[in-house]
């Protein structure tokens, strides 16, 4: 990205008056690189790049529960046992179980292929493991042995899951499923599964349930369903289009953690969103690196009265829920702080792709597509746009396959990114 002129990089107060103070985040005493959070009673577990941790003090202190050489992608508890989906690159064991509150861990992967369990959940008296390429498996004996669920799912990567009433939803990675499916559903405790019609090409990265809504965080925003997953609608008012890696629910409040725009809060079932990441930007560990990096939230969790955010390759941040909820501004008043342009998605694409950008002020904007020789192909926008979040689509139905570039000029700011049309 080009260096921004100092006259352009003005850190706005996001349209909030001084009397509307923002909630402030602070670094939790641990842990580092949290990949998942899981609540069980008064305890909150964290699966990290280096093991399992637990807190029962709202995140004020954490205890280590072992597996220090493993990346822990998923955690679930059942009866008196703790289960962890892991990867350590050495022993080929990817599901571990502790029967003594984390003091000791033993393999619990009999019948499983040697790939990590990206999601774990309990339905009835069964435990389910969604694998990173390998499909969905079930254990009816507390993890002693596992069996595949429906052979038609064994080429899927199952990445997230949630239970809404008596219905289980499991997100699948379209890159690994033969039919490009994104979501499957079961209404009989996982005995049979059906594919859910998904309205976009965006992959589902996270799932949550809020009242009667099933919510999906995707690589292109948040989608909601009010009829048990039969229909879905994009819900991104006030939210910059981004990878929504994590969702968390506290009462009537829905939180979304994103790759490059921090944390958002919705108080109206995901209809509109407010940014709630004041003080969230952090300095990189490398003193020779860029001065400030945007937060990359890869997990969210609720611990007592605090919201926890696991930062990619960073420490856990926390903030009191009461501060976040009471300080969140009206989404219609929130403006982005900086000019920014997102990478188009999908990329490669065929035949259409989405380009998103944000403006801190009203300005004249030009978005032009060029081929690899520099020849102008088309201009998608050429005019004055208001401050806020904008999304455009380029339909290249009649354009040849190849490498192209889009150049966005916003006032005195400009940026060029590459996109690939692949038929």
Beta strands, then each sheet from edge to edge (+ up, - down):
strand 1: 26-32
strand 2: 34-40
strand 3: 43-48
strand 4: 51-55
strand 5: 63-64
strand 6: 71-78
strand 7: 81-87
strand 8: 95-98
strand 9: 106-107
strand 10: 117-123
strand 11: 126-131
strand 12: 136-139
strand 13: 147-148
strand 14: 158-164
strand 15: 167-172
strand 16: 183-186
strand 17: 194-195
strand 18: 204-210
strand 19: 213-218
strand 20: 221-225
strand 21: 233-234
strand 22: 244-250
strand 23: 253-258
strand 24: 263-266
strand 25: 274-275
strand 26: 297-303
strand 27: 306-311
strand 28: 315-320
strand 29: 340-341
strand 30: 352-359
strand 31: 363-371
strand 32: 376-385
strand 33: 388-395
strand 34: 402-410
strand 35: 413-421
sheet 1: 1+ 28- 27+ 26-
sheet 2: 2+ 3- 4+ 5-
sheet 3: 6+ 7- 8+ 9-
sheet 4: 10+ 11- 12+ 13-
sheet 5: 14+ 15- 16+ 17-
sheet 6: 18+ 19- 20+ 21-
sheet 7: 22+ 23- 24+ 25-
sheet 8: 29+ 30- 33+
sheet 9: 32+ 31- 34+ 35-
end
